[in-house]
Amino acid sequence: MDEKIKENHLNRKAFIYIRQSSERQVQQHAESSRIQYALVERARLLGWEYPVTIDDDLGKSAAWYSERTGFQNLVTQVSMSVIKIVISLDATRLARCNRDWYHLIDLCTIFDTLIGDHQGIYDPKNPNDRMLLGLKGTISEAELNLIKFRMRQGRESKARRGELFAVVPTGYILNSNGIIEKSACVREQEIIELIFKKFTELGSGKQTYLWFIEEKISVPVNGAKDSEGKTRHWQLPTYSFILQLLRNPFYAGAYVYGRTECRVAYKEGRIKKTSGHLKSPEKWQVLIHNHHEGYISWKQYEDNMDTMKNNHYKTATNEAIGAIRKGKALLVGILRCQRCGRKMHVRYWGKGGTHPTYQCSGDYYHAGGYCQSFSALKCDRIFEEELFKAIEPAALQAGIEATKMITRQYQDKISCLSKELESAQYEAGRAFTQYNLIDPLNRLVASELERRWNEKLAMVSDIKERIGKMTKDIKQPTKEEIKKILSLKDHLPQIWRHPKTDPAIKKRIIRMLVKEVLVLLDEETLLITMTIHWQGGIHTQVQFKKPCRGEAPKNKTNEQIVELVRKLSCHYPDEEIARTFNCLKLKTGYDNPWNRTRVRSLRSKKKIAPFDRTKKTDVVSLNEAAKRLDVPHYTIRGLIKKGIIGAKQIIKYAPFKIESSELEKESVKAIVKQLKNGQTLRYIDSANDRQMSLF
């Protein structure tokens, strides 16, 4: 027994402190753990019968005190005079910074606690031992800093040459000469290109991710080696995978080092260290353009970053534009108050949020008031008129691009699945070859290979089924559909204002053409000045009066149409009124065609009674008259046109109203009988009652 160990030391506990710096060391350097756990036997030899092991800090670095719960527990036990000796493999296991090391030495000095390692026992109260412990701690810290410095210098030197690679991103490989090349797998290349293409089309990383999930298209990801030695696996993407791929400048042909940083913060009485925080491009340590072949250009990468940055809503005065959403207000995100410079927000009022209002918060959140606010409906309508003037010359080209886009979407989906089918067929053939080469009598191996082969065949069958289903569901536009799309130039306002037109598509078109819209409200004259900043640098300025309460809206339905509804609703149901109005080419206040719902809404608003279907009258419709006389409806229409059957029509294209007595006339019955016998209406009409018969 060491002479420094006294009886009072043996009356208290001995703690064995065990630590390794990372989880990787714990898994791969098991011998170090075994040696440290063997210190328990040494403590027993020194006289402690039941030593206590502290291994809570396995896999934790000694650089940060706040993250080591085991070391904190050790310090607490020392300060409570529970421990009389602390044993570790060496000083580096206890602490890697002088602050923690000297703090432990001071506590051990005060509470008469010994420190032991593989070389001996030290008494901190002894000046020689204290000096030796101090030197060990200083040398340990200096050694660690020196190792880190040399490793960091080596990494940075290699990074400046563009040769440092931890993991090669998906879509690339590192050849035997240390040169980055695109993956030789065509399927892998097409998937990476499709991700960037879909982001450009949808304008959102989240929407791109949802599209891949909805279409069940797998992507290549880096992972651990499987049984066949492959490190790239195919699976449905995660949202984080899509974001990381879009943000990685490596796909723009650039080599970047030092793109992220670590941040240290003091929270809740502890120092917390977090990593992975992205730095701005001007703070990157290394940036080498045209380092390798990229999937996109550097300009496209910068545009993608701007789009993703603008998709985040903020509350400061210089807010981002924000992601496109499905609200009715068209200018949200690009509308700015010209008076104070803040971005204007939208607020929806009314049942179902049908009345949007643009508002500038001003000093409202600082006990002040709103800067300015006005209805969004009129503002959007004025803006749409200016937008139509700008895009009307390019409407035909837009129609052509729309047809191309539909075809491209069809081809992209089928192409991805076709490549996936080729890969699955190759895997199935490879599995069959392995199964075919094995001795059938070796059932232990043959059964497993047969199971793998069946799994690959099932995968091939599933992909073929998906391709067949997609081919049926997704059809290329026909010639008639292409003609309708190309007619966009002549019907752009009607298509734009149609209720089924998605507001998100409108906003995407607007943001492609418009950079920003400034508005200024004159409180005295109630005039709103709207300045449109187009993407090309041209400005357009228009003025309009702020809509006030009680003022008739511009989209009010024409009073003549209202009067027609009053007359027609007594005689016809809503669907017949809508059909009549559409034949007359009458529109609603919003310039939309009529339907049953819109007629019913107008009646309800104007308090017009509906048609009573249960009311019995002697008046029949054209179809009912045709049923009674057992002739086609066009025959009745011809008899009405010739004046043989009397009928009334309130307005043109309205349904005919025929008295039942008209159908009971002998002349009508006689003519109907002749028609059924094969005579034509033209021949019957040419007969004259006053002409004498030849026979």
PyMOL commands that set and color helices and strands:
alter all, ss='L'
color gray80, all
select helices_A, chain A and resi 7-10+23-28+30-37+39-46+65-67+69-79+91-94+98-110+127-160+186-202+205-215+239-247+249-252+281-283+298-310+364-366+376-437+443-473+479-486+488-496+503-513+559-568+574-583+596-606+622-629+633-641+660-663+666-676+681-686
alter helices_A, ss='H'
color red, helices_A
select strands_A, chain A and resi 13-20+52-58+83-87+114-116+121-122+172-174+180-182+219-222+232-235+255-257+260-267+270-278+286-288+335-337+345-349+355-360+372-375+514-521+527-534+539-545+619-620+658-659
alter strands_A, ss='S'
color yellow, strands_A
deselect
rebuild
show_as cartoon
